[in-house]
């Protein structure tokens, strides 16, 4: 017997026909959702008050083309993005909005004064929804909020007064100004200087009136501001002009006084310049003569010391030295002539030599006198130079004093010129501002006034109704697709059989988490309906197979207590029908059955597989008081597919079939090993247990794909947890 082929697990491509089929199948839900959303929108639109919006256009400034003929305080503004933002803030300021409220009497209008509105009975449903939302969001009032006490002391009075300045400015118009500001929109159109001023109100006439009044009040406030600024600036300029006139008078008087002093000493100044020029020339000549005399003295002294008086006489010019030099020449010539006629020791030669020595001594004395005269002349020249330098420094001091006076006069003249220019400039601006003060003008201009609109701007009922209907239909379609293609969980035997193609042997009632097998069996003994369900399940399995089953393999997709409980129920039911039955814990990963019965973990099914002894000596069978035997197992990390495909395991199962009428194995889960039951014969039956409302169709298909790979004689399903 081959198991039916499970549905493919590959995702199916969504086709247009599937969408049409889902919409047709859930058309009532789609239409109901659309109608419900449309009804809600209609109810909401009918319950709110329509509002009207009206706006005008205002041009700011001269766009940078105004003449720069005065200070920025009174000139036309050169606009920028930052300045435009500031002007928008001015239009939304408390000053202008208070003027609008007073001019239009908005404080007497219920729309802008909530205290004048009629008291409405709150809707209990809406009140309950609001209270519930506050409770969920944690915004409910606490007891601590009711006990808040504000303590005012002398130390924080200034803080409280400063904090309440805005309320003091608004006064009784605070509420009206707040509502008016919320309904007022002022924005720049693109990058131009054109401003769109739009007001929203429940009345079209009030909307247009508010927009126009805001623009006119802004222009008036701007003109008043410029006028007041010009007035304050004129007063400041007047005092400044008087101060500048006084400064100019003082500076010009100082220039005239100093100039008169300098002009009185004009001759002395000319003579001082002439004397300085003469003394400078004399000093230059004296320094040159001194340098020449010092050079001559140094040369004569050096030659006299190194080469003697005769060599020094060659560089000195004097009549006496000339005579001495001529006499020496004559004596030396005479000596030369006498040496031809007389001997060296003769009286003649001796007389000539004495004359030569005497002449040389006289020449040396004359040279010494000349050098001494030169030194005296150098000292005289030095004294003359020092005298000239002292006189010249005296003249320079006088000239420096005169130059200082000239510099001071020039400085005073420059100060006077600056004071004159500043005075003339301020005087011209004072006259200009005085003329501006008489003409209150503004840089803003109204391009287009607002007019009452013919239809409300909010809500747009047709658009809102169409959007609500389209949105409702879209939401309904989304719900239809979600319900049509949501993962369906299997809960009924017919649904499971249709989805899998496998027979459903029966179902077991919902059990509490019972860890002990004795408690489960005790519940079977005490609960007759529970016992009948177990017996009926066992009979259905035998009737469906139409043969004498020898072994049942109870499994599930994952390890759970329901699978083990199903195996215990089948063992108990077969024992009640008089069949010799053994219940084997074949799940080596969890050993739930062994733990439930408290079996011996040392001598068990797994130990018999690994032993070399004969199987009849290794199997340890525990006889229960409920008429069936049990074989336990120990927890092992071994792969169940390896153990079940071994020859030792096959021999053990064959031995149990010979000894017992029915062999029930609490098998491993399919997620542990999909081929763990390989090698079983056609007399084996696989029972797949699932829990109600926990297995989807896709999960069941995956499980059947695993079961299809096993060589079982047949398979069926048992539902656990039926009501």
Secondary structure, DSSP 8 states (H G I E B T S, - for coil): ---------S-----HHHHHHHHHHTHHHHHHHHHHHHHHHHHHHHHS--BEEEEEEEE-S-TT-S---S-TTTS-----HHHHHHHHHHHTSHHHHHHHHHHHTGGGSTTT-GGGS------HHHHHHHHHHHHHHT----HHHHT------GGGHHHHHHHTHHHHHHGGGHHHHHHHHHTEEEEE-TTSSEEEEEEEESSHHHHHHHHHHHHHHHHHHHHHHHHHHHHHHHHHHHHHHHHHHHHHHHHHHHHHHHHHHHHHTHHHHHHHHHHHHHHHHHHHHHHHHHHHHHHHHHHHHHHHHHH-HHHHHHH---HHHHHHHHHHHHHHHHHHHHHHHS-TTSHHHHHHHHHHHHHHHHHHHHHHHHHHHHHHHHHHHHHHHHHHHHHHHHHHHHHHHHHHHHHHHHHHHHHHHHHHHHHHHHHHHHHHHHHHHTS---S-EEEE-----SS-SB--HHHHHHHHHHHHHHHHHHHHHHHHHS--B--SHHHHHHHH--EEEEEEE-------HHHHHHHHHH-HHHHHHHHHHHHHHHHHHTS---EEEEEESS--HHHHHHHHHHHHHHHHTT--EEEEE--TTT-HHHHHHT--SSSSHHHHHH-SS-HHHH---EE-TTSEEEE------S-HHHHHTSHHHHHHHHHHHHH-SEEEEE---TTT-TTTTTT--TTEEEEEEEETTT-BHHHHHHHHHHHHTS--SEEEEEEEEE-
